[in-house]
Amino acid sequence: MLAGIILASWLAILWIYFLWSRRRFYRAAWELRGPVGWPFIGMGLQMMNPQTFLQYMDGLSHKYKSPFISWMGTNCFLYVNDPLTVEQIFNSSHCTNKGDFYRFMSSAIGDGLFTSSSPRWQKHRRLINPAFGRQILCNFLPIFNAESEVLLKKLEVEGVQRNKSLEIYVILKKIVLEAACQTTMGKKMNFQHDGSMAIFEAYSGVTEVCVKRMLSPWLYPELIYRCSRLFGRQQKVVGVLLGFVEQLLQPAVSVVGVEDSDANKQLEQQAEQQQQHQQQQQRSKSKSIFIEQVREHVERGQQLSWQDVRDEANVIIAATFETTSTALYFTILCLAMHPEYQDKLYEELCAELPEDGDIAMEQLERLSYTEMVINESMRLFAPVPMVLRQAGQDLQLRRDDGDYVIPAGTQIGIDIYNMQRDERVWGPLARVYNPDAHFGPDATPRHAFAFVPFTKGLRMCIGYRYALMLMKLLLAKIFRRYRIHTEAQLDQLLVKGNISLKLKEYPLCRVERR
């Protein structure tokens, strides 16, 4: 009896200490009131379904004043979907670290720029940033033009000659992944001819696994997660991705690899002598690509290891391929659903581009309406629907009803998808596809942070110029030659919350030659 009383007393003391140590979170939650959720799991039950997650958060944003605080597991979670608060967070030096939930991504695909925290992120960003400079991106145009011709041939054969309805998303993913491999790793993979579905399924699978874990607080403890089915699925898809990245890195790693064993040393030296001249020639021509930039840093001992390179390569290829193909697909789909804007795009392309031939940078920069239709599709269908940050120190936020202190350690969710569709921000046409109304010369001025498909501020996406350039070129090539139709309607599309935006079902499209 006495032992039970003592145990209960100690448990009560520990519980009181736990609550007392978190008193600043509770104070912030009282001031910025949101849904309370359930003990220990917070909003986990309501948010666990990726197919309804974004719709659920949209409902909360109309019920509670943004920003508001709720709970994910035992984590204090600040929800944001208003441009004023988004600007403060993206520009704050206290909010450059990604949220704790991204550790699930880093444990799966590596701790690259997308997932890493300071000071690692700052160091790697500084070293990798030159690989995405404007002049270097211009060197990628021959690759983009070549891949666009592969895409046009695929549309011609499958869509026009065979008169088939196409799931264009699959075709685009192959083209974008091929371009990403060539421009970052210098290696052509021929995805249009070889089986690549396993790689696509692995990239999709790893993001779905990580999001499912993010939305399931009971799977946060590592011991419990490793006993779950989800962990088994993660191991399977990660194995595919690691094999793919090792295949891409193999020629580069072999140049500065570890010391050889006696048994293999002679063979490897012979192979190195045969390849050295070719590799030196290739490297002199491709100094601009990511792998050659980081190779130099490794060889000079500039705080990068080959494990760092593997992590960055995996994350950069995944981010480039997933977000760019998603944004490009939704742009094509929106134009297919709105032929009037497709015709306006065609008029610009006829005025600025020849019917055939490569597209130069100067021509791309003149395609203002092409950029408008891309921006409007990314407004309605944000490629990355939500990003997470963490308050590294106490953060003071301004709201129209006063100033509030957000305690260090608070997890912050920026709901880009719903903010960019909010009538309170974008007016009565917020959920309508209309490039002229939202990005035309006579469009109503918006808050600078109302449109952030690549985020903004101190941690803006390193590859946004790359993505825009590739999307503009591919769109110009497609719609200069073809007209695309679909029977789908905008209000019928069912989106799924993921690292990158997904659809529950992908509509088929028909292609006809102009």
C-alpha positions in Angstrom: 0.0 0.0 0.0 2.8 2.4 1.0 4.8 1.5 -2.1 1.8 2.3 -4.3 1.3 5.7 -2.6 5.0 6.5 -3.1 4.9 5.4 -6.8 1.8 7.5 -7.4 3.3 10.5 -5.7 6.5 10.2 -7.8 4.3 9.9 -11.0 2.3 12.9 -9.9 5.5 14.9 -9.3 6.9 14.0 -12.7 3.6 14.9 -14.4 3.5 18.3 -12.7 7.1 18.9 -13.7 6.4 17.9 -17.3 3.4 20.4 -17.4 5.4 23.1 -15.7 8.4 22.7 -18.1 5.9 23.3 -21.0 4.1 26.2 -19.4 5.2 28.7 -22.2 3.7 26.5 -24.9 0.4 26.4 -23.0 0.4 30.1 -22.6 1.0 30.6 -26.3 -1.8 28.1 -27.1 -4.1 30.0 -24.8 -3.4 33.3 -26.6 -3.5 31.9 -30.1 -6.3 29.5 -29.7 -6.9 26.6 -32.1 -8.2 23.0 -31.8 -7.1 21.3 -28.7 -7.0 17.7 -29.9 -6.6 14.6 -27.8 -4.1 14.0 -25.0 -0.7 12.7 -26.3 -1.8 12.6 -29.9 -3.2 16.1 -30.5 -4.8 16.4 -33.9 -3.3 13.1 -35.1 -6.6 11.3 -35.6 -8.1 14.1 -37.7 -4.9 14.6 -39.7 -3.8 11.0 -40.3 -5.5 10.7 -43.8 -3.4 12.4 -46.5 -6.4 12.5 -48.8 -8.4 14.7 -46.4 -5.6 16.5 -44.6 -5.5 19.7 -46.7 -9.3 20.0 -46.7 -9.4 19.5 -42.9 -6.8 22.3 -42.4 -8.7 24.6 -44.8 -11.8 24.1 -42.6 -9.8 25.0 -39.4 -8.3 28.1 -41.1 -11.9 29.5 -41.5 -12.9 28.5 -37.9 -9.8 29.9 -36.1 -7.9 33.1 -36.7 -4.5 32.5 -38.3 -1.9 31.9 -36.9 -3.2 29.6 -34.3 -1.7 26.8 -32.1 -2.7 23.2 -31.8 -0.9 20.0 -31.1 0.7 17.1 -33.0 1.5 14.4 -30.5 3.0 16.4 -27.6 4.5 19.0 -30.0 3.3 22.5 -29.9 2.2 23.2 -33.5 1.7 26.7 -35.0 -0.5 26.7 -38.1 0.0 29.6 -40.5 -1.8 30.5 -43.8 -1.8 34.3 -43.9 0.9 36.2 -45.9 1.8 38.6 -43.1 2.9 35.7 -40.7 4.5 33.8 -43.6 6.7 36.8 -44.3 7.8 37.1 -40.7 8.7 33.4 -40.5 10.5 33.1 -43.8 12.5 36.2 -43.1 13.4 35.3 -39.5 16.9 34.0 -38.8 15.3 32.0 -35.9 13.2 29.9 -38.3 15.7 28.7 -40.9 15.6 25.1 -39.5 13.1 22.7 -40.9 10.6 21.2 -38.5 11.4 18.2 -36.3 9.1 16.1 -38.5 11.6 16.3 -41.4 13.9 14.0 -39.4 11.7 11.2 -40.8 12.7 12.3 -44.3 16.4 12.6 -43.5 16.4 9.1 -41.9 15.0 7.7 -45.1 16.7 9.5 -48.0 19.6 11.3 -46.3 20.3 14.7 -44.6 20.4 17.0 -47.6 19.5 20.6 -48.2 15.8 19.9 -48.1 15.9 18.4 -44.6 19.1 19.6 -42.9 19.4 22.2 -40.2 21.9 24.9 -39.4 24.9 25.0 -39.4 25.0 22.0 -41.7 22.5 23.6 -44.1 24.3 26.9 -44.2 27.6 25.2 -45.0 26.2 22.9 -47.7 24.1 25.7 -49.2 27.2 27.9 -49.6 29.2 25.1 -51.3 26.4 23.9 -53.6 24.9 27.2 -54.5 27.2 27.9 -57.5 25.9 24.8 -59.2 22.5 26.6 -59.6 23.7 30.0 -60.8 22.2 31.7 -63.9 25.2 31.2 -66.2 25.5 27.5 -65.3 21.8 27.0 -65.9 22.3 28.4 -69.4 24.6 25.5 -70.0 21.7 23.1 -69.4 19.7 24.4 -72.3 21.0 21.8 -74.8 20.0 19.0 -72.4 16.5 20.5 -71.9 16.1 21.0 -75.7 17.2 17.4 -76.4 14.8 16.0 -73.8 12.0 18.1 -75.1 12.4 16.4 -78.5 12.1 13.0 -76.8 8.9 14.2 -75.1 7.5 15.5 -78.4 8.2 12.2 -80.1 6.5 10.3 -77.3 3.4 12.5 -77.6 3.4 12.2 -81.4 3.7 8.4 -81.4 1.4 7.6 -78.5 -1.0 10.4 -78.6 -1.4 11.4 -82.3 -0.4 8.3 -84.4 -1.9 5.7 -82.1 -4.8 8.1 -81.0 -4.5 7.0 -77.4 -5.6 8.9 -74.3 -2.5 9.5 -72.3 -1.7 9.7 -68.6 0.7 12.6 -69.2 2.1 12.6 -65.7 4.0 9.4 -66.2 5.6 10.6 -69.4 6.6 13.9 -67.8 8.2 12.2 -64.8 10.5 10.2 -67.1 11.5 13.4 -69.0 12.1 15.4 -65.8 14.0 12.7 -64.0 16.2 12.1 -67.1 17.0 15.9 -67.3 17.7 15.9 -63.5 20.2 13.0 -63.8 22.0 14.6 -66.7 22.2 18.1 -65.2 23.2 17.1 -61.7 25.1 13.8 -62.2 26.2 14.1 -65.8 24.7 10.7 -66.6 22.1 9.8 -69.3 19.7 7.0 -68.1 17.3 6.5 -71.1 14.2 6.3 -68.9 11.9 6.4 -71.9 13.4 3.1 -73.1 14.3 1.2 -69.9 12.1 0.1 -67.1 11.9 2.9 -64.6 8.6 2.4 -62.8 10.4 0.9 -59.8 12.3 4.2 -59.3 9.2 6.3 -59.6 7.2 4.1 -57.3 10.1 4.3 -54.8 10.2 8.1 -54.8 6.5 8.2 -54.4 6.5 5.5 -51.8 9.2 7.1 -49.6 7.3 10.4 -49.5 4.0 8.7 -48.7 5.7 6.7 -45.9 7.2 9.8 -44.3 4.0 11.8 -44.5 2.0 8.9 -43.0 4.5 8.9 -40.1 4.3 12.7 -39.7 0.5 12.5 -39.4 0.6 9.5 -37.0 2.0 10.7 -33.6 2.0 7.2 -32.2 4.7 6.3 -34.7 7.1 9.1 -33.6 9.0 6.9 -31.1 11.7 5.1 -33.1 11.2 1.8 -31.3 7.5 1.7 -32.0 8.0 2.7 -35.6 10.6 0.0 -36.3 8.0 -2.6 -35.3 5.4 -1.2 -37.7 4.5 -2.3 -41.2 5.3 1.2 -42.4 9.0 0.8 -41.5 9.1 -2.4 -43.5 7.8 -0.5 -46.5 10.3 2.3 -46.0 13.2 -0.1 -46.0 12.0 -1.6 -49.3 11.6 1.7 -51.2 14.8 3.2 -49.6 16.8 0.2 -50.8 15.6 0.9 -54.4 16.6 4.6 -54.1 20.0 4.0 -52.6 20.8 1.5 -55.3 19.7 4.1 -58.0 21.9 6.9 -56.4 24.9 4.6 -56.1 24.5 3.8 -59.8 24.6 7.5 -60.6 27.5 8.2 -58.3 29.7 5.2 -59.1 32.0 6.8 -61.7 32.5 9.8 -59.5 33.1 7.9 -56.3 35.6 5.7 -57.9 37.9 8.6 -58.7 38.4 9.6 -55.1 37.5 6.4 -53.4 39.1 4.7 -50.3 42.4 2.8 -50.5 42.2 -0.3 -52.6 42.7 -3.8 -51.3 45.8 -5.7 -52.5 43.7 -8.1 -54.5 41.9 -5.5 -56.5 44.4 -2.7 -56.6 46.1 -3.6 -59.9 42.8 -4.1 -61.7 41.4 -0.8 -60.5 44.6 1.0 -61.4 44.4 -0.3 -64.9 40.7 0.7 -65.2 41.6 4.1 -63.8 44.3 4.7 -66.3 41.9 3.8 -69.2 39.2 6.1 -67.9 41.4 9.0 -66.6 41.8 10.8 -69.9 38.1 10.5 -70.8 37.0 11.6 -67.3 39.3 14.6 -67.4 37.9 15.7 -70.7 34.3 15.2 -69.5 35.0 17.1 -66.3 36.5 20.0 -68.2 33.3 20.2 -70.2 30.9 19.7 -67.3 32.4 21.7 -64.4 29.0 23.3 -64.0 27.1 20.2 -62.9 26.4 19.4 -59.3 28.6 16.3 -59.1 31.7 18.1 -60.5 31.2 21.0 -58.1 31.0 18.8 -55.0 33.8 16.5 -56.3 36.2 19.5 -56.2 35.1 20.3 -52.6 35.7 16.7 -51.5 39.1 16.6 -53.2 40.1 19.9 -51.6 38.9 18.7 -48.2 36.4 21.5 -47.9 34.1 20.0 -45.3 32.3 17.6 -47.6 32.5 13.8 -47.4 31.2 11.3 -50.0 28.4 10.4 -47.6 27.4 14.1 -47.7 27.5 13.9 -51.5 25.3 10.8 -51.5 22.8 12.5 -49.2 22.7 15.7 -51.3 22.5 13.8 -54.6 19.6 11.8 -53.3 17.7 14.8 -52.0 18.5 17.1 -55.0 17.3 14.5 -57.5 14.2 13.7 -55.5 13.3 17.4 -55.0 14.0 18.3 -58.6 12.1 15.4 -60.1 9.1 15.5 -57.7 8.3 19.2 -57.6 9.1 20.1 -61.2 7.2 17.2 -62.7 4.3 18.0 -60.4 4.2 21.7 -61.3 4.6 21.0 -65.0 1.8 18.4 -65.0 -0.7 20.7 -63.2 0.1 23.5 -65.7 -0.6 21.2 -68.7 -3.8 19.9 -67.0 -5.1 23.4 -66.2 -4.5 24.4 -69.8 -6.2 21.3 -71.1 -9.2 22.2 -69.0 -9.2 25.8 -70.1 -8.7 25.9 -73.9 -9.1 29.7 -74.0 -5.9 30.2 -72.1 -4.2 27.5 -74.1 -5.0 29.5 -77.3 -3.6 32.7 -75.8 -0.4 30.8 -74.9 -0.2 29.5 -78.5 -0.4 33.0 -79.8 2.6 34.1 -77.7 4.6 31.0 -78.8 3.8 31.7 -82.5 5.0 35.3 -82.1 8.2 34.5 -80.2 9.4 31.1 -81.4 9.9 29.3 -84.7 7.9 26.2 -85.4 11.0 23.9 -84.9 14.5 24.2 -83.5 16.1 24.7 -80.1 15.0 27.4 -77.8 17.6 29.9 -76.5 17.7 31.7 -73.1 16.8 35.0 -74.7 13.6 33.5 -76.2 12.6 31.9 -72.9 12.9 35.2 -71.1 10.4 36.8 -73.6 7.7 34.2 -72.8 5.9 36.3 -70.3 2.4 34.7 -70.8 4.0 31.2 -70.5 5.3 32.2 -67.1 1.9 33.5 -66.1 0.1 30.2 -66.9 2.8 28.4 -64.9 2.4 30.7 -61.9 -1.4 30.4 -62.0 -1.2 26.6 -61.9 1.3 26.7 -59.1 -1.0 29.1 -57.2 -3.9 26.7 -57.4 -1.8 23.6 -57.0 1.2 24.4 -54.9 3.9 21.8 -55.8 4.8 21.6 -52.1 1.5 22.1 -50.3 2.9 22.6 -46.8 6.4 23.4 -45.4 7.5 22.9 -41.8 9.9 25.1 -39.8 10.9 25.2 -36.2 11.4 28.2 -33.9 15.1 28.0 -32.9 14.6 30.8 -30.4 11.7 32.7 -29.0 9.9 34.4 -31.9 7.8 37.6 -31.7 4.9 37.5 -34.3 2.7 40.5 -35.2 -1.0 39.9 -35.8 -3.6 42.5 -36.5 -4.8 42.2 -32.9 -1.4 42.4 -31.2 2.0 40.8 -30.7 2.6 37.3 -29.5 5.6 35.3 -28.4 6.1 31.9 -30.0 8.4 29.8 -27.7 11.6 28.2 -28.9 10.9 24.6 -30.0 7.5 25.3 -31.5 6.8 23.4 -34.7 5.5 25.7 -37.5 3.4 24.6 -40.4 3.0 27.0 -43.4 0.0 25.9 -45.4 0.9 27.2 -48.9 -1.8 25.3 -50.7 -4.7 26.8 -48.8 -3.2 30.2 -48.5 -2.9 30.5 -52.3 -6.5 29.5 -52.7 -7.9 31.7 -50.0 -10.6 34.2 -51.1 -9.5 36.5 -48.2 -6.1 36.8 -49.9 -6.9 36.4 -53.6 -10.5 37.6 -53.9 -13.6 36.0 -55.4 -11.7 34.2 -58.2 -9.3 32.5 -55.8 -10.3 29.0 -56.7 -10.7 29.7 -60.5 -7.9 29.2 -63.0 -7.4 32.7 -64.5 -3.8 33.8 -65.3 -4.9 37.3 -66.4 -6.8 38.0 -63.2 -4.1 37.0 -60.8 -0.8 37.6 -62.7 -1.7 39.8 -65.6 -0.6 43.5 -66.0 -4.0 44.7 -64.6 -4.1 42.1 -61.7 -4.9 43.4 -58.2 -1.7 43.8 -56.2 -1.2 41.1 -53.6 1.0 40.8 -50.6 4.5 39.8 -51.6 4.3 36.6 -49.6 0.8 35.5 -50.8 2.4 33.5 -53.6 5.3 31.3 -52.4 5.4 28.1 -54.5 9.2 27.9 -54.0 9.0 29.6 -50.5 10.9 32.9 -50.0 13.2 34.5 -47.6 16.3 33.1 -46.0 15.7 29.5 -47.1 14.2 29.9 -50.5 14.4 26.9 -52.8 17.9 26.6 -54.4 16.5 25.2 -57.6 13.6 27.5 -58.4 15.3 29.1 -61.5 16.2 25.6 -62.8 12.5 24.5 -62.4 11.1 27.5 -64.1 13.5 27.3 -67.0 12.8 23.6 -67.6 9.0 24.1 -67.3 8.9 27.1 -69.6 10.9 25.3 -72.3 8.9 22.1 -72.2 5.6 23.9 -72.2 6.7 26.0 -75.1 7.7 23.0 -77.1 4.5 21.1 -76.3 1.9 23.8 -77.0 3.8 25.2 -80.0 3.0 22.0 -81.8 0.1 20.3 -80.0 -3.3 21.0 -78.6 -4.2 19.0 -75.4 -7.7 18.2 -74.2 -9.2 16.5 -71.2 -12.7 15.9 -69.9 -11.7 16.5 -66.3 -13.1 19.6 -64.5 -11.1 21.7 -62.0 -13.6 21.2 -59.2 -13.6 17.4 -59.7 -9.9 17.0 -58.9 -9.2 15.4 -55.5 -5.8 16.3 -54.1 -3.7 14.4 -51.6 -1.5 16.1 -49.0 2.1 14.8 -49.5 5.6 16.2 -49.6 4.7 17.2 -53.1 1.1 17.5 -54.2 -0.7 14.4 -55.6 -4.0 13.6 -57.1 -6.2 10.7 -56.0 -6.8 9.9 -59.7 -4.9 11.3 -62.7 -7.2 12.3 -65.6 -6.4 11.1 -69.1 -5.6 13.7 -71.8 -5.8 13.6 -75.6 -3.2 15.1 -77.9 -3.8 16.5 -81.4 -1.4 18.2 -83.7 -2.0 21.9 -84.5 
